[in-house]
Amino acid sequence: MASTLSCEKEYVSRTRKSRAHFEKAKKVLPAGVESNVRFFEPYPFVVERAKGPYIYDIDGNKIIDFALGYGPMILGHNHPQVVKAAREQVGKGTMFGASPEIALEYIKILQKAMPSMEMMRFANSGTEATMHPLRVARAYTGKDKIAKAEGSYHGGHDYALQGVDIPEDMLKDKANQPSIPFGKGIPKAVSDLVVMYPFNDWGVTEEVITRDADELAAVIIEPVQAGGGCFIPRDNYLKRLRKLTKDLGIVLIFDEVLTGFRVAFGGAQEKFGVKPDLTAVAKVAGGGYQLAAFGGKKAIMEEIVPNDEGNVYHGGTYNAHPVSVAAGLATLKILSKPGTYAKIDMIGDSLFQGLRDISEDRGVDTWVESIGSMAQMYFTDREVSTWRDAQDIDREAWRKWFMYSLGKGVFFGVPHADEHFFTSLAHSKNDIEKSLEISDQAFKKIAEG
């Protein structure tokens, strides 16, 4: 375990039970956590319960939460209407092995939000929600290769774990960047089927996709790239990509696992006025329960329909799990009410603009990239609009800000400098003001060196 830095001292002093728990967990869990993303130095804290905008750890600390389950909890934790819906469904049954009636009601509201999903299927995670449409696209086009943006994260399957984090010595020019597997155990044969393009660099994106068009089944994209933090599309990038893929006969897949119901009720496709061929959703879609979906054009989705000539296999024991669907439906009903996103965005802007202002006042160079209720703060004196921009930041300054804030009771999102944080409908003006006060203290210490 790394030595305790000054920015960590208060965190360590307030989380002794979490540390003891972590030491026990390491004996049965690799790295002591259930997901690699949850690990950070000196050790992660352990949660006992959550309510509204707060999580409470096993040491009794009340923490303002901007991680929000890494995205799903846009209403805050344990929203009473969501809890009520889940409990009522539990009383009716939790697992049937047959289609639950409530699924069609969920599909109806999902299609209202995203009319591009003419047909859809349920899944259980963001990973499944991107894995299946890639398979469907390969079947529909008869091609094997897919293109994804460097730095993007589309889940934990082999096709997706390409170019997520490219070591500096393996970075090439953007038009000829080879696909580098993220971690061990991924066959080179899969890497050879993935083409890399640079998000937000239209000239090179067009060059790469046009060059490989004859072999590409699909282009998959996070319409707001969250792999590497938060990058908003610029200069009509998405509209240009939509036209190019349509002209070339390539299936365009929007990975809206994070942006769906987060940046707008209809996700990024509503926000930016772009209609993809296929869409993947999860996170907010389940209201904190394991629920995902994918769908799109009827002609493409019908590749799944069983027939004598062969079809794309799609299955899953827990698909459309009744409790998850009930919770997700309750969440979407709340989000669909007029004026909801104006309030959500106002709360987000109050935090994100506040961070911009106080870091500038303290003379600390930052770039806060934000959209609606999602953002990341980069410690740099330059604009950050691409994944490569984000490779040249002061990660140690970010870590000091993050750990100082956590020690004071503010959890600023996924605990890594290349991730993101969120606000929720539950965060109050006082929550934002307190969080900004603590960040101001952190910036002061960073400015003092």
PAZA-186073 format. One record per residue: x, y, z of N, C-alpha, C in turn; residue in one letter. Coordinates in steps of 0.001 Angstrom, whole numbers, padded with zeros to 6 digits, always signed. Layout:
N
XYZXYZXYZa
...
***
This chain:
449
+000847-001198+000000+000000+000000+000000+000875+001238+000000m
+000543+002213-000815+001349+003415-000931+001360+004184+000382a
+002438+004933+000611+002535+005737+001821+001444+006798+001810s
+001034+007228+002988-000060+008176+003100+000394+009577+002730t
-000225+010179+001716+000067+011541+001322-000706+012489+002220l
-000269+013759+002259-000938+014729+003125-002406+014887+002764s
-002733+014793+001465-004117+014951+001046-004986+013781+001466c
-004352+012672+001885-005088+011465+002267-005271+011336+003774e
-004578+012145+004553-004529+011923+005997-005895+011928+006651k
-006723+012903+006290-008050+012966+006918-008909+011794+006469e
-008795+011421+005197-009529+010254+004700-009158+009012+005496y
-007872+008785+005692-007404+007609+006433-007879+007646+007880v
-007837+008824+008481-008239+008932+009891-009731+008694+010093s
-010531+008906+009037-011985+008792+009156-012525+007461+008633r
-011650+006606+008130-012141+005378+007478-011425+004129+007990t
-011225+004046+009285-010479+002909+009849-011214+001584+009647r
-012526+001599+009768-013288+000359+009551-013221-000069+008086k
-013266+000886+007192-013143+000556+005766-011785-000068+005476s
-010759+000457+006100-009419-000096+005887-009350-001531+006389r
-009904-001778+007568-009908-003140+008118-010708-004079+007220a
-011836-003602+006724-012661-004401+005804-011878-004719+004539h
-011167-003730+004011-010390-003910+002789-009302-004964+002974f
-008648-004962+004124-007591-005950+004379-008165-007374+004375e
-009379-007527+004894-010035-008840+004861-010476-009192+003435k
-011014-008195+002747-011542-008444+001400-010450-008873+000431a
-009238-008348+000608-008133-008687-000296-007830-010179-000320k
-008212-010862+000754-007919-012289+000840-008866-013127-000020k
-010014-012562-000352-010998-013329-001125-011415-012651-002428v
-011101-011362-002576-011435-010614-003783-010142-010066-004396l
-009863-010330-005660-008685-009716-006281-008720-008198-006136p
-007645-007631-005577-007534-006200-005295-008521-005731-004225a
-009255-006674-003610-010160-006330-002519-011460-005686-002942g
-011759-005713-004257-012973-005069-004755-013696-005982-005740v
-014953-005639-006025-015790-006444-006912-015675-006012-008367e
-015062-004870-008606-014829-004335-009949-013553-003517-009891s
-012684-003666-010881-011408-002946-010855-011595-001438-010749n
-012691-000928-011289-012933+000512-011275-013066+001042-009847v
-013493+000210-008929-013738+000660-007554-012470+000817-006723r
-011376+000317-007234-010133+000382-006461-009431+001720-006643f
-008934+002273-005548-008033+003418-005610-007168+003404-004354f
-006024+004074-004428-005111+004174-003297-005572+005276-002345e
-005383+005117-001020-004697+003998-000372-005572+002754-000219p
-006916+002954-000235-007883+001849-000205-009268+002458-000381y
-010211+001706-000942-011568+002243-001131-012387+002159+000153p
-013324+003096+000308-014220+003031+001463-015351+002050+001180f
-016041+001636+002228-017093+000625+002128-018420+001254+002554v
-019455+001047+001761-020743+001711+001980-021692+000826+002777v
-022395+001446+003694-023419+000755+004480-024813+000997+003910e
-025109+002242+003509-026425+002575+002984-026338+003884+002208r
-027418+004237+001533-027454+005474+000760-028872+006023+000730a
-028972+007352+000650-030277+007994+000604-030127+009367-000059k
-030960+009640-001043-030898+010930-001707-029534+011171-002338g
-028893+012303-002033-027581+012596-002606-026422+012109-001741p
-026720+011305-000723-025693+010909+000245-025481+009396+000278y
-024229+009016+000538-023907+007644+000916-023269+007682+002294i
-023482+006619+003041-022984+006529+004418-022073+005314+004497y
-020826+005545+004893-019884+004421+004930-019955+003701+006271d
-019208+002606+006394-019294+001783+007605-018641+002436+008807i
-017949+003552+008594-017405+004326+009717-018381+005394+010190d
-019538+005474+009513-020537+006452+009912-020403+007800+009239g
-019532+007916+008247-019364+009180+007542-020501+009408+006543n
-021018+010609+006533-022023+011035+005554-021292+011718+004406k
-021453+011193+003200-020664+011647+002062-021591+012160+000965i
-021340+013381+000481-022076+013896-000679-021580+013129-001900i
-022507+012525-002610-022150+011565-003662-022346+012143-005058d
-021227+012287-005789-021284+012680-007185-020835+011534-008100f
-020689+010340-007524-020437+009150-008346-021765+008543-008781a
-022725+008534-007845-024099+008109-008144-024162+006748-008814l
-023457+005788-008189-023448+004432-008730-022740+004355-010065g
-021859+005335-010345-021180+005487-011640-022171+005819-012753y
-023231+006521-012377-024134+007051-013383-025620+006803-013233g
-026062+005640-012750-027496+005324-012788-028401+006205-011933p
-027894+006710-010794-028791+007286-009794-029086+008766-010059m
-029664+009066-011193-029946+010454-011556-031020+011078-010663i
-031853+010249-010033-032857+010744-009087-032326+010789-007660l
-031093+010343-007450-030571+010155-006105-030841+008730-005646g
-030304+008376-004497-030441+007018-003978-031797+006810-003304h
-032325+005592-003487-033543+005172-002792-034703+006144-002983n
-034932+006555-004204-036064+007432-004470-037347+006686-004082h
-038228+007314-003306-039386+006586-002762-040285+005950-003821p
-040494+006615-004966-041360+006042-005995-040719+004830-006670q
-039398+004866-006803-038685+003730-007392-038689+002557-006424v
-038443+002832-005161-038463+001787-004135-039847+001151-004059v
-040883+001982-004098-042265+001486-004028-042558+000548-005206k
-042140+000937-006398-042397+000117-007587-041679-001232-007494a
-040437-001206-007013-039674-002450-006888-040291-003367-005840a
-040711-002797-004718-041308-003609-003652-042621-004242-004101r
-043409-003469-004812-044685-004012-005292-044456-005178-006241e
-043436-005067-007099-043154-006152-008020-042608-007376-007288q
-041787-007156-006270-041286-008281-005468-042457-009065-004885v
-043490-008356-004471-044668-009026-003923-045408-009871-004942g
-045245-009550-006221-045914-010313-007277-045059-011473-007789k
-043746-011359-007552-042832-012382-008046-041593-011736-008625g
-040458-012412-008501-039205-011819-008944-038612-012474-010180t
-039014-013700-010476-038416-014389-011615-039406-015395-012174m
-039716-015300-013476-040750-016147-014047-040233-017125-015096f
-039180-016782-015802-038763-017605-016924-039712-017470-018095g
-040542-016437-018046-041494-016112-019107-041614-014594-019147a
-042231-014084-020190-042278-012637-020379-043184-011957-019359s
-042674-010932-018656-043526-010187-017722-044369-009153-018478p
-045593-008978-018079-046494-008047-018755-045943-006626-018752e
-045236-006260-017685-044760-004894-017517-043722-004499-018562i
-043107-005478-019235-042054-005185-020202-042548-004312-021348a
-043758-004569-021839-044269-003790-022961-044540-002340-022565l
-044939-002119-021327-045156-000751-020857-043829+000002-020822e
-042775-000699-020419-041438-000092-020390-040998+000253-021815y
-041187-000675-022742-040784-000451-024129-041496+000771-024700i
-042741+000949-024362-043520+002067-024873-042899+003398-024475k
-042495+003531-023208-041917+004803-022761-040494+004971-023292i
-039773+003862-023462-038425+003936-024032-038488+004408-025485l
-039436+003892-026233-039572+004291-027629-040072+005732-027756q
-040805+006202-026780-041217+007611-026772-039987+008497-026617k
-039059+008056-025766-037831+008815-025558-036905+008725-026767a
-036803+007523-027348-035886+007283-028464-036637+006585-029597m
-037307+007353-030445-038093+006759-031533-037254+005920-032499p
-035936+006099-032514-035080+005303-033405-035109+003822-033054s
-035528+003482-031831-035575+002084-031404-036908+001459-031813m
-037035+001171-033098-038272+000614-033646-038581-000770-033063e
-037536-001553-032855-037647-002833-032145-036509-002892-031144m
-036710-003619-030045-035659-003685-029034-035691-005017-028299m
-034601-005290-027645-034489-006441-026754-033872-005976-025437r
-034206-006665-024361-033648-006359-023052-032322-007086-022845f
-031504-006522-021964-030268-007153-021511-030083-006758-020042a
-028906-007025-019497-028728-006835-018056-027615-005884-017660n
-026804-005449-018620-025685-004568-018307-025291-003790-019544s
-024498-002752-019339-023990-001997-020466-023137-002844-021384g
-022374-003758-020799-021545-004652-021600-022401-005471-022560t
-023469-006065-022058-024371-006837-022919-025049-005942-023953e
-025387-004727-023541-026127-003825-024421-025314-003384-025626a
-023980-003401-025534-023143-003078-026693-022674-004329-027419t
-022503-005429-026704-022039-006674-027326-023043-007202-028348m
-024311-007216-027987-025327-007794-028869-025537-006999-030162h
-025645-005674-030120-025835-004957-031391-024642-005065-032337p
-023437-005221-031790-022288-005446-032673-022454-006770-033415l
-022922-007771-032707-023151-009078-033333-024256-008986-034381r
-025325-008276-034048-026430-008101-034992-025945-007361-036241v
-025134-006339-036066-024628-005567-037202-023740-006421-038100a
-022929-007290-037494-022073-008172-038291-022936-009132-039111r
-023992-009631-038508-024876-010538-039239-025608-009800-040362a
-026076-008610-040078-026869-007839-041044-026041-007455-042271y
-024767-007115-042045-023921-006651-043142-023089-007759-043771t
-022884-008847-043027-022021-009909-043514-020553-009561-043411g
-020216-008543-042620-018822-008121-042437-018401-008350-040988k
-017095-008438-040755-016599-008796-039423-016000-007641-038626d
-015469-006632-039300-014770-005568-038581-015734-004520-038041k
-015296-003896-036942-016036-002756-036398-015031-001635-036136i
-015535-000417-036081-014684+000734-035765-015156+001353-034458a
-014213+001720-033605-014524+002389-032347-013511+003505-032106k
-013895+004471-031314-013014+005602-031038-011930+005221-030039a
-010721+005715-030276-009651+005468-029318-010024+006118-027987e
-009773+005368-026910-010101+005856-025576-011504+005541-025117g
-012395+005166-026031-013776+004886-025642-013891+003553-024907s
-014839+003506-023991-015137+002278-023256-016560+001860-023572y
-016714+000637-024072-018037+000126-024424-018351-001165-023681h
-017770-001366-022510-018059-002562-021750-016888-003524-021704g
-017133-004694-021106-016063-005623-020800-015889-006784-021750g
-016480-006733-022947-016284-007850-023890-015093-007562-024805h
-014599-008589-025479-013319-008500-026178-013306-007463-027292d
-014391-007365-028065-014441-006365-029134-014338-004951-028559y
-014936-004742-027382-014979-003405-026785-013675-003029-026100a
-012967-004017-025569-011745-003721-024819-010549-003556-025753l
-010687-002627-026673-009638-002307-027646-009398-000798-027631q
-008147-000411-027490-007819+001007-027539-008427+001824-026425g
-008777+001175-025327-009351+001908-024195-008282+002771-023532v
-007118+002201-023371-005983+002924-022803-004747+002495-023594d
-004222+003368-024396-003099+003037-025270-001810+003547-024642i
-000872+002664-024310+000404+003115-023742+001096+004116-024663p
+001796+005058-024061+002417+006134-024838+003346+005608-025926e
+004065+004522-025617+005006+004008-026611+004307+003260-027755d
+002972+003073-027637+002215+002410-028701+001315+003382-029455m
+001369+004668-029089+000581+005671-029801+001220+005952-031155l
+000402+005872-032190+000851+006168-033547+000077+007391-034048k
+000301+007748-035312-000501+008841-035846-001961+008399-035894d
-002871+009357-035746-004283+009047-035537-004932+008295-036693k
-004400+008436-037887-004983+007748-039031-004534+006299-039133a
-003523+005934-038359-002968+004577-038463-002719+003971-037084n
-003628+004258-036141-003470+003734-034792-003940+002277-034731q
-003031+001350-034435-003463-000048-034313-004314-000246-033070p
-005121-001270-033098-005976-001586-031960-005163-002319-030902s
-005076-001727-029721-004292-002298-028618-005256-002848-027572i
-005187-004151-027246-006109-004699-026240-005891-004068-024870p
-006976-003888-024149-006927-003309-022803-006850-004447-021797f
-005644-004788-021394-005448-005880-020452-005132-007186-021158g
-004821-008184-020358-004437-009493-020880-005662-010344-021203k
-005412-011451-021908-006456-012451-022140-007340-012188-023329g
-007040-011155-024119-007862-010820-025285-007134-011311-026533i
-007750-012186-027321-007078-012747-028498-006676-011679-029513p
-005491-011818-030073-005047-010900-031117-005991-010940-032314k
-006597-012109-032552-007534-012241-033670-008695-011259-033542a
-009102-010957-032306-010180-009983-032098-009656-008572-032340v
-008468-008282-031821-007880-006956-032024-007762-006623-033502s
-007454-007618-034307-007293-007413-035752-008602-007035-036440d
-009719-007229-035745-011028-006924-036331-011582-005576-035875l
-010765-004803-035162-011212-003515-034640-010364-002397-035231v
-011025-001414-035809-010374-000254-036421-010547+000944-035484v
-009457+001685-035261-009504+002826-034345-009666+004138-035115m
-010505+005035-034580-010621+006389-035138-010641+007389-033985y
-010278+008652-034225-010201+009642-033133-011490+010461-033004p
-012176+010308-031891-013393+011088-031614-013074+012580-031673f
-013941+013331-032320-013868+014794-032427-012835+015301-033429n
-012149+014422-034121-011261+014834-035205-011901+014352-036505d
-012739+015208-037128-013541+014735-038243-012700+014340-039455w
-011679+015120-039765-010873+014822-040932-010279+013431-040902g
-009700+013053-039784-009085+011728-039658-010157+010650-039536v
-011234+010939-038810-012329+009967-038693-012861+009598-040073t
-013122+010599-040888-013625+010353-042243-012625+009536-043054e
-011345+009867-042925-010312+009147-043666-010272+007673-043282e
-010282+007402-041990-010166+006021-041499-011383+005190-041905v
-012579+005715-041658-013799+004947-041940-013981+004730-043440i
-013684+005738-044234-013794+005594-045692-012797+004555-046201t
-011589+004596-045676-010542+003660-046093-010931+002213-045821r
-011579+001960-044671-011899+000592-044264-013354+000225-044487d
-014077+001054-045214-015529+000888-045338-015947-000485-045844a
-015203-001042-046780-015601-002322-047375-015591-003476-046382d
-014867-003308-045271-014762-004384-044281-015524-004090-042993e
-016096-002893-042882-016722-002479-041623-018203-002831-041564l
-018566-003588-040532-019975-003862-040271-020627-002695-039549a
-019876-002086-038629-020469-001052-037787-019427-000064-037303a
-019902+001124-037018-019149+002123-036251-019908+002300-034949v
-019236+002052-033843-019861+002262-032537-019243+003490-031897i
-020078+004285-031259-019584+005535-030693-020369+005904-029439i
-019671+006428-028449-020318+007126-027343-020582+008542-027873e
-021817+008955-028061-022070+010260-028678-021526+011426-027863p
-021414+011250-026565-020552+012087-025731-019521+011113-025169v
-018279+011247-025607-017311+010224-025207-017030+010320-023713q
-017314+009231-023011-017089+009163-021567-015847+008350-021237a
-015387+007527-022169-014108+006870-021995-013028+007932-022035g
-012258+008052-020945-011269+009121-020851-011788+010356-020151g
-013047+010331-019738-013607+011446-018980-014924+011925-019530g
-014901+013043-020239-016116+013608-020810-015710+014510-021967c
-016104+014150-023191-015768+014937-024369-017039+015167-025179f
-017416+016428-025338-018637+016789-026048-018324+016886-027537i
-019176+016320-028403-018912+016404-029844-018936+017853-030323p
-017993+018188-031184-017870+019545-031696-018028+019567-033217r
-018403+020734-033726-018429+020985-035174-019263+019962-035947d
-020461+019656-035417-021377+018720-036103-020751+017356-036356n
-019886+016939-035443-019179+015666-035608-020159+014493-035777y
-021189+014439-034954-022130+013312-035007-022963+013330-036285l
-023390+014502-036704-024177+014583-037936-023333+014176-039149k
-022088+014574-039148-021189+014176-040232-020978+012660-040236r
-020837+012099-039043-020642+010655-038937-021886+009905-039400l
-023050+010423-039067-024302+009796-039493-024392+009775-041026r
-024071+010894-041656-024142+010961-043117-023130+010015-043763k
-021916+009993-043238-020864+009157-043809-021226+007683-043719l
-021641+007226-042542-021970+005807-042379-023177+005416-043233t
-024129+006319-043365-025298+006038-044210-024878+005912-045668k
-024017+006827-046111-023555+006793-047498-022749+005530-047797d
-022018+005040-046804-021139+003884-047002-021812+002555-046652l
-023050+002592-046165-023756+001360-045823-023222+000672-044576g
-022741+001477-043630-022201+000960-042366-023214+001228-041255i
-023456+000246-040412-024391+000405-039294-023791+001339-038254v
-024529+002371-037866-024082+003306-036834-024752+002953-035515l
-023927+002655-034509-024419+002270-033186-024076+003365-032184i
-025082+003897-031525-024863+004841-030429-024831+004068-029113f
-023721+004144-028421-023627+003608-027063-024108+004696-026113d
-025384+004619-025748-025978+005604-024842-026127+005030-023429e
-025237+004120-023086-025265+003537-021739-025159+004634-020684v
-024291+005613-020903-024150+006725-019955-025031+007921-020317l
-025125+008234-021607-025838+009452-022001-027355+009274-022062t
-027820+008040-022233-029246+007796-022306-029960+008219-021035g
-030957+009103-021144-031730+009628-020014-030883+010462-019060f
-029647+010753-019450-028766+011570-018618-028619+012972-019213r
-028232+013079-020476-028033+014398-021089-029341+014977-021628v
-030331+014132-021763-031695+014529-022150-032553+013291-021973a
-033874+013456-021958-034737+012285-021812-034499+011316-022962f
-034328+011857-024148-034046+011036-025321-032570+010838-025582g
-031747+011088-024588-030318+010847-024716-029631+011816-025658g
-028417+011450-026072-027638+012313-026948-028263+012420-028331a
-029001+011382-028747-029619+011457-030077-030700+012524-030127q
-031352+012768-029000-032270+013904-028927-031501+015212-028818e
-030506+015230-027968-029730+016441-027704-029084+016991-028972k
-028558+016104-029811-027813+016543-030982-028553+016313-032300f
-029772+015777-032233-030590+015621-033427-030028+014639-034430g
-029516+013506-033958-028928+012485-034826-029595+011147-034528v
-030023+010451-035562-030729+009185-035408-029838+008019-035838k
-029340+007216-034889-028484+006082-035238-029307+004903-035752p
-028607+003884-036252-029284+002661-036685-029635+001777-035495d
-028720+001689-034534-028918+000897-033322-028469+001705-032117l
-029075+001423-030971-028765+002137-029731-028641+001145-028582t
-027693+001417-027682-027552+000648-026443-027826+001570-025261a
-028651+001113-024301-028902+001877-023077-028741+000969-021865v
-028421+001588-020736-028328+000903-019440-028308+002003-018384a
-027545+001816-017299-027371+002828-016256-028711+003420-015798k
-028995+004684-016175-030231+005361-015745-031463+004559-016137v
-031373+003824-017239-032527+003070-017748-033115+002114-016721a
-032317+001666-015773-032802+000740-014757-033039+001369-013402g
-032784+002649-013276-033045+003327-012011-032278+002755-010842g
-031107+002186-011096-030297+001603-010030-030395+000089-009958g
-031167-000489-010860-031280-001951-010932-030644-002446-012228y
-030353-003746-012278-029658-004322-013434-030609-004414-014613q
-030542-003424-015480-031405-003395-016650-030690-002692-017790l
-030760-003277-018959-030200-002672-020160-031083-003055-021336a
-030843-002401-022453-031602-002712-023663-030815-002266-024874a
-031143-002844-026004-030585-002396-027269-031673-002526-028325f
-031582-001676-029326-032604-001737-030360-032327-000742-031451g
-033216-000739-032455-033040+000167-033568-033940-000199-034724g
-033410-000051-035920-034205-000285-037115-034758-001710-037148k
-036018-001803-037536-036709-003093-037575-035983-004090-038478k
-035541-003637-039635-034882-004545-040581-033599-005139-040020a
-032914-004373-039175-031666-004868-038572-031982-005772-037393i
-032894-005348-036531-033215-006120-035326-033862-007462-035654m
-034500-007571-036814-035132-008843-037181-034107-009942-037487e
-032822-009592-037487-031785-010616-037593-031855-011590-036410e
-032481-011155-035322-032582-011992-034118-033706-013017-034230i
-034706-012733-035053-035894-013587-035138-035503-015009-035576v
-035855-016030-034787-035525-017417-035180-036168-017807-036506p
-035366-018442-037365-035901-018931-038641-035049-020097-039124n
-035498-020776-040126-034822-021976-040622-033485-021668-041297d
-033303-020415-041709-032081-020047-042416-030965-019618-041469e
-031270-019555-040200-030271-019121-039214-030502-017689-038791g
-030164-017394-037578-030398-016067-037038-029331-015736-036000n
-029324-014494-035538-028436-014064-034457-029014-014550-033133v
-028184-015193-032352-028675-015645-031045-028660-014496-030052y
-029762-014349-029347-029814-013438-028207-030645-014088-027115h
-030080-014204-025942-030800-014783-024806-030293-014199-023511g
-030849-014634-022412-030434-014164-021100-031476-014503-020062g
-031091-015282-019071-032028-015708-018025-032735-014527-017374t
-031986-013467-017128-032546-012339-016378-033013-011187-017264y
-033079-011379-018571-033573-010323-019454-034988-009904-019052n
-035208-008586-018984-036504-008032-018572-036903-008538-017191a
-035923-008571-016286-036227-008990-014916-037328-008087-014360h
-038425-008650-013879-039587-007840-013513-039296-006730-012505p
-038456-007000-011515-038158-005970-010506-037362-004829-011134v
-036391-005172-011974-035601-004149-012644-036450-003319-013595s
-037321-003989-014327-038191-003273-015256-039124-002335-014489v
-039664-002790-013367-040555-001946-012560-039824-000709-012052a
-038592-000900-011570-037803+000230-011073-037435+001174-012209a
-037038+000600-013357-036687+001427-014501-037879+002213-015017g
-039035+001572-015055-040250+002242-015520-040610+003403-014604l
-040519+003195-013300-040818+004269-012350-039859+005441-012546a
-038584+005128-012797-037578+006170-013014-037886+006976-014270t
-038186+006288-015363-038439+006983-016627-039714+007819-016566l
-040702+007353-015825-041931+008142-015672-041642+009479-014984k
-040795+009441-013968-040426+010676-013275-039644+011597-014206i
-038694+011024-014928-037852+011824-015816-038619+012407-016992l
-039728+011782-017370-040496+012245-018533-041363+013457-018233s
-041470+013845-016976-042316+014983-016618-041719+016289-017137k
-042546+017194-017650-042050+018466-018178-041229+019237-017137p
-040139+019825-017585-039309+020657-016716-038264+019916-015917g
-038307+018575-015950-037377+017796-015129-035928+018049-015537t
-035660+018034-016821-034265+018178-017261-033752+019604-017127y
-034636+020578-017164-034203+021952-016903-033659+022060-015487a
-034314+021381-014548-033848+021406-013164-032573+020592-013003k
-032531+019404-013622-031330+018567-013548-030120+019317-014091i
-030292+019963-015250-029181+020684-015867-028763+021894-015048d
-029713+022555-014412-029396+023721-013579-028523+023308-012390m
-028865+022168-011781-028068+021671-010655-026655+021339-011128i
-026560+020664-012273-025248+020330-012811-024424+021559-013110g
-025036+022528-013758-024303+023732-014138-023816+024506-012921d
-024593+024489-011844-024185+025218-010637-022898+024631-010057s
-022745+023319-010128-021512+022691-009637-020371+022892-010621l
-020614+022611-011888-019534+022616-012870-019005+024026-013119f
-019912+025003-013226-019462+026377-013405-018777+026882-012134q
-019285+026445-010985-018651+026813-009722-017215+026332-009643g
-016957+025115-010097-015593+024583-010106-014700+025395-011045l
-015243+025782-012190-014471+026626-013114-014083+027940-012443r
-015053+028548-011780-014836+029874-011203-013835+029835-010052d
-014003+028886-009131-013129+028904-007955-011716+028438-008290i
-011567+027536-009256-010206+027144-009639-009491+028325-010291s
-010230+029103-011088-009631+030293-011702-009262+031321-010640e
-010149+031504-009659-009878+032457-008586-008629+032073-007795d
-008381+030779-007656-007221+030312-006890-005965+030183-007747r
-006097+030466-009040-004933+030386-009904-004517+028968-010238g
-005496+028050-010195-005222+026651-010544-005783+026394-011937v
-004938+025936-012842-005372+025693-014212-006224+024432-014300d
-007465+024595-014741-008353+023449-014956-009165+023664-016230t
-009635+022556-016774-010633+022590-017849-011764+021667-017415w
-012954+022231-017220-014119+021443-016842-014970+021234-018087v
-015019+020009-018550-015835+019647-019720-017142+019070-019202e
-018261+019670-019561-019529+019238-018976-020661+019322-019980s
-021668+018501-019730-022914+018547-020485-024025+018081-019550i
-025007+018937-019334-026102+018571-018438-025612+018253-017044g
-025795+017008-016628-025433+016587-015268-024207+015681-015244s
-023350+015785-016269-022174+014919-016390-020958+015771-016728m
-019820+015484-016078-018629+016310-016305-017362+015567-015906a
-016249+016174-016262-014956+015813-015699-014113+017077-015630q
-013249+017131-014619-012346+018265-014449-010920+017799-014706m
-010269+018474-015650-008890+018154-016009-007979+019277-015509y
-006897+018914-014875-005943+019903-014403-004937+020172-015522f
-005206+021234-016262-004412+021589-017427-004688+023043-017775t
-003780+023661-018521-003989+025047-018953-004510+025123-020375d
-004986+023989-020924-005471+023961-022294-006880+023380-022380r
-007541+023644-023494-008847+023031-023740-008663+021528-023924e
-009617+020763-023392-009606+019307-023547-010865+018917-024315v
-010677+018475-025556-011826+018093-026378-011688+016694-026961s
-010516+016071-026789-010296+014727-027311-009577+013872-026282t
-009629+012578-026510-008961+011646-025604-007458+011912-025550w
-006851+012239-026671-005409+012519-026666-005090+013786-025889r
-005981+014780-025935-005786+015980-025117-005672+015616-023638d
-006479+014640-023233-006564+014272-021818-005391+013424-021350a
-004505+013056-022256-003338+012291-021829-002279+013199-021214q
-002351+014480-021514-001346+015428-021038-001962+016356-019993d
-002293+015776-018829-002884+016532-017733-002090+016260-016459i
-002338+017065-015436-001673+016878-014148-002517+015920-013302d
-002210+014637-013398-002982+013627-012679-002759+013691-011174r
-001585+014122-010766-001318+014216-009333-002144+015324-008694e
-002315+016440-009401-003168+017518-008884-004611+017038-008776a
-005059+016297-009790-006414+015746-009738-006566+014849-008513w
-005595+013988-008282-005658+013054-007163-005695+013790-005829r
-004918+014859-005717-004912+015633-004471-006286+016268-004229k
-006873+016823-005288-008212+017409-005167-009235+016345-004787w
-009185+015198-005454-010141+014130-005211-010032+013602-003783f
-008805+013305-003339-008627+012718-002004-008889+013730-000889m
-008489+014971-001096-008796+015997-000095-010309+016129+000055y
-011019+016172-001058-012482+016303-001032-013124+015106-000353s
-012639+013908-000672-013208+012704-000067-012975+012689+001443l
-011820+013147+001853-011541+013230+003293-012468+014190+004017g
-012980+015165+003285-013910+016147+003858-015375+015763+003637k
-015602+014613+002953-016971+014131+002808-017628+014414+001475g
-016832+014556+000396-017390+014740-000940-016739+013733-001882v
-017547+012897-002499-017074+011828-003388-017274+012298-004826f
-016188+012779-005440-016277+013369-006765-016145+012330-007868f
-017050+011376-007884-017190+010500-009030-016300+009290-009053g
-016202+008695-010242-015376+007514-010436-013947+007872-010025v
-013308+007081-009170-012055+007518-008535-010803+007412-009398p
-010869+007943-010622-009720+007934-011512-009764+009186-012377h
-008605+009732-012702-008522+011022-013385-009084+010995-014800a
-009265+009792-015362-009775+009707-016725-011223+009216-016752d
-011976+009551-015710-013376+009134-015632-014286+010368-015598e
-015309+010403-014738-016291+011472-014778-017077+011491-013478h
-017835+012568-013278-018724+012644-012122-020052+013248-012558f
-021064+013129-011686-022435+013449-012053-023131+014213-010928f
-024178+014919-011309-025108+015456-010311-026452+014752-010480t
-027298+014909-009475-028612+014264-009499-029697+015271-009158s
-030918+014860-009370-032071+015682-009018-032160+015901-007506l
-031483+015047-006744-031575+015110-005284-030594+016093-004660a
-029575+016530-005390-028592+017445-004809-029212+018819-004566h
-029051+019307-003357-029612+020606-002983-028582+021719-003215s
-029058+022952-003094-028170+024113-003201-027086+024051-002131k
-027462+023607-000939-026483+023495+000150-025431+022430-000152n
-025861+021313-000772-024900+020267-001145-023862+020819-002114d
-024318+021575-003097-023414+022151-004097-022483+023164-003439i
-023042+024034-002616-022226+025075-001969-021164+024460-001068e
-021535+023440-000290-020560+022791+000591-019459+022123-000225k
-019840+021477-001313-018862+020792-002156-017896+021783-002783s
-018407+022943-003196-017548+023974-003778-016621+024582-002735l
-017110+024746-001519-016254+025261-000434-015077+024326-000179e
-015362+023030-000180-014303+022045+000052-013323+022027-001124i
-013837+022119-002341-012955+022192-003511-012098+023443-003465s
-012677+024534-003001-011905+025779-002879-010723+025592-001937d
-010967+024892-000827-009866+024604+000103-008798+023743-000566q
-009256+022755-001361-008315+021882-002062-007500+022677-003078a
-008147+023558-003839-007447+024356-004826-006421+025278-004159f
-006767+025801-003009-005844+026656-002292-004574+025897-001929k
-004743+024682-001430-003578+023866-001071-002760+023484-002305k
-003454+023191-003395-002741+022835-004634-001945+024040-005143i
-002564+025227-005065-001888+026446-005517-000652+026756-004657a
-000741+026384-003380+000382+026610-002465+001485+025573-002604e
+001159+024532-003397+002154+023478-003640+002281+022475-002512g
***
